[in-house]
Amino acid sequence: MGQSIEGIILAAGLSTRMGKPKLLLDMHGRPALWWVVRAALESELARIIVVLGPDSERITARLPDLEAASRLHIISNPQPERGMSSSLAAGLAHVDPTAAGALILLGDQPGITGAVINDLIAAFQGNAERIVAPTVQGRRTTPALFPRSLFPDLMRIRGDVGGREVLNRYPDRVVLVETGPYYDDTDMDTPADLEKLQMKFPGKKGE
């Protein structure tokens, strides 16, 4: 059996560029965040921690069929205005002490799949000190899997950034996994991004 890895989905952003709560925007009958949570639940992650912000109650109400999953834990970031780093810290504080690492996912990347997540977990197994990140046609992207030994570094990050700062600090520990053939990593930051994603995933149906 491999090392236990947990997922942290950062979903407390204030959606300033979108102009409205983007995680609730419809993608084929489901909120955008639903697709990220479902992908995490379809993966080998031991637990999934979803960090929500001001719209936590409204978002949770839109995830009824996923919320009941025993591996899913929803928490709130009381200070989302402090940026993504505050959500990251909140999520890390809830990771089980026995977990070997944490995969940091973004709530606005509905193109993520369980297969991508499992490939990152597989690359991590056997070396508990490596950082694993995907690439799309050679371009490094998110999510990223960090070992427990780097949690203190991640907790010290400030501002509206995720784990990129720590990932760049330890280039010799980074393992990249090419996922281009089956992963669209588009961030859903603007209305144009949403339209692009809707067109890219015309066959996605809420189940």
C-alpha positions in Angstrom: 0.0 0.0 0.0 1.3 3.5 -0.9 1.8 6.5 1.2 -1.4 8.4 2.2 -1.9 11.6 0.3 -4.6 14.2 1.0 -6.1 16.8 -1.2 -6.7 20.5 -0.5 -9.1 22.3 -2.8 -8.6 26.1 -2.6 -12.1 27.5 -3.2 -12.4 30.7 -1.0 -11.4 33.2 -3.7 -13.4 36.5 -3.9 -13.9 36.2 -7.7 -13.0 39.8 -8.4 -12.1 39.3 -12.0 -15.3 37.2 -12.7 -17.5 39.8 -11.0 -19.6 37.0 -9.3 -19.0 33.8 -7.4 -17.3 31.8 -10.1 -17.4 28.5 -8.3 -21.2 28.5 -8.5 -21.3 29.2 -12.3 -23.0 26.5 -14.2 -21.1 24.0 -16.3 -23.5 21.6 -17.9 -25.9 21.5 -15.0 -23.4 21.5 -12.2 -21.5 24.3 -10.4 -17.9 24.5 -11.6 -16.5 23.5 -8.2 -18.5 20.2 -8.4 -16.3 18.9 -11.2 -13.1 19.5 -9.2 -14.6 17.8 -6.1 -15.8 14.9 -8.1 -12.4 14.4 -9.8 -10.8 14.4 -6.3 -13.3 11.8 -5.0 -12.6 9.6 -8.1 -8.9 9.6 -7.3 -6.8 7.8 -4.8 -6.6 10.7 -2.4 -7.2 9.5 1.2 -9.2 12.7 2.1 -10.2 15.9 0.4 -10.4 19.2 2.3 -12.4 21.9 0.5 -11.6 25.4 1.8 -14.5 27.8 1.2 -15.0 31.5 1.8 -17.9 33.9 2.1 -20.2 31.8 -0.1 -19.6 28.6 1.9 -23.3 27.9 2.7 -24.5 28.6 -0.8 -21.7 26.5 -2.3 -22.2 23.6 0.1 -25.9 23.6 -0.7 -25.0 23.0 -4.4 -22.9 20.0 -3.6 -25.5 17.7 -1.9 -24.5 14.5 -3.6 -20.8 15.0 -3.0 -21.0 16.5 0.5 -22.1 13.1 2.0 -18.8 11.5 0.9 -16.9 10.3 4.0 -13.6 11.4 2.5 -14.8 15.0 1.9 -14.2 17.6 4.6 -15.5 21.2 4.1 -14.0 24.0 6.1 -14.2 27.8 6.0 -11.4 30.4 5.6 -12.5 33.3 7.9 -10.1 35.8 6.1 -10.2 35.1 2.4 -9.3 38.8 1.7 -5.8 37.8 2.8 -5.4 35.8 -0.4 -4.9 32.3 -1.5 -2.1 31.7 1.1 -4.6 32.0 3.9 -6.8 29.2 2.4 -3.7 27.1 1.9 -2.7 27.5 5.6 -6.3 26.7 6.7 -6.3 23.5 4.6 -2.9 22.4 5.7 -3.9 22.7 9.4 -6.6 20.1 8.7 -4.4 17.5 7.0 -4.2 14.2 8.9 -0.9 13.9 10.9 -0.2 10.6 9.2 -0.4 11.8 5.7 2.8 11.9 3.7 1.9 14.8 1.6 -0.9 17.1 0.3 -2.0 17.8 -3.3 -3.0 21.5 -3.7 -5.8 21.9 -6.1 -7.6 25.0 -7.4 -11.4 25.2 -7.2 -11.6 27.0 -10.6 -10.0 24.3 -12.8 -12.9 22.1 -13.7 -10.8 20.3 -16.3 -9.0 18.3 -13.7 -9.6 14.6 -13.6 -9.1 11.7 -11.3 -6.6 10.2 -13.8 -4.4 13.3 -13.6 -4.5 13.2 -9.8 -3.6 9.6 -9.7 -0.6 10.1 -12.0 0.8 12.7 -9.6 0.3 10.4 -6.6 2.0 7.5 -8.4 5.0 9.8 -9.2 5.2 10.7 -5.5 5.2 7.1 -4.2 8.6 5.8 -3.3 10.2 9.2 -2.5 8.5 11.2 0.3 10.7 14.2 -0.3 9.8 15.0 -3.9 7.4 17.7 -5.2 5.3 16.5 -8.1 3.6 18.8 -10.6 2.0 18.2 -14.0 3.0 19.7 -17.3 0.8 20.4 -20.4 3.0 20.2 -23.5 6.0 21.0 -21.4 4.5 23.9 -19.5 4.4 23.4 -15.7 0.9 23.9 -14.2 -1.2 23.0 -11.2 -2.1 21.1 -9.0 1.1 20.3 -7.2 1.8 17.7 -4.6 4.1 18.6 -1.7 5.7 16.4 1.0 4.9 16.9 4.6 8.5 18.1 5.2 7.6 21.3 3.3 4.3 22.1 5.1 6.1 24.7 7.3 7.4 26.4 4.1 3.9 26.5 2.7 2.4 27.8 6.0 4.8 30.8 5.8 3.6 32.0 2.4 1.7 35.3 2.5 -0.5 37.1 -0.1 -2.5 35.8 -3.0 -0.2 33.0 -4.0 -0.3 29.3 -3.6 2.5 26.8 -3.5 4.4 28.2 -6.5 6.8 30.1 -4.3 7.9 26.9 -2.5 8.0 24.9 -5.7 10.4 27.4 -7.2 12.5 27.4 -4.1 13.4 23.7 -4.5 13.8 23.0 -8.2 16.0 20.0 -7.6 13.2 18.2 -5.7 10.6 18.8 -8.5 9.3 15.8 -10.6 7.2 16.8 -13.6 4.5 14.5 -15.1 3.4 15.3 -18.6 -0.4 15.2 -18.8 -1.1 17.2 -21.9 -3.0 14.6 -23.9 -5.7 14.3 -21.2 -5.7 17.5 -19.1 -7.1 21.0 -19.8 -5.8 23.2 -17.0 -7.7 26.4 -18.0 -8.3 28.7 -15.0 -11.9 30.0 -14.8 -11.1 33.6 -14.0 -13.1 35.6 -16.4 -16.4 35.2 -18.4 -14.3 34.5 -21.4 -12.6 31.6 -19.6 -16.0 30.1 -18.7 -17.2 30.3 -22.3 -14.0 28.6 -23.4 -14.4 25.8 -20.9 -18.1 25.3 -21.8 -17.0 24.8 -25.4 -14.2 22.5 -24.6 -16.3 20.2 -22.5 -19.6 20.1 -24.4 -20.2 16.5 -23.5 -19.9 16.9 -19.7 -23.2 16.1 -18.1 -24.2 16.4 -14.5 -24.9 13.0 -13.1 
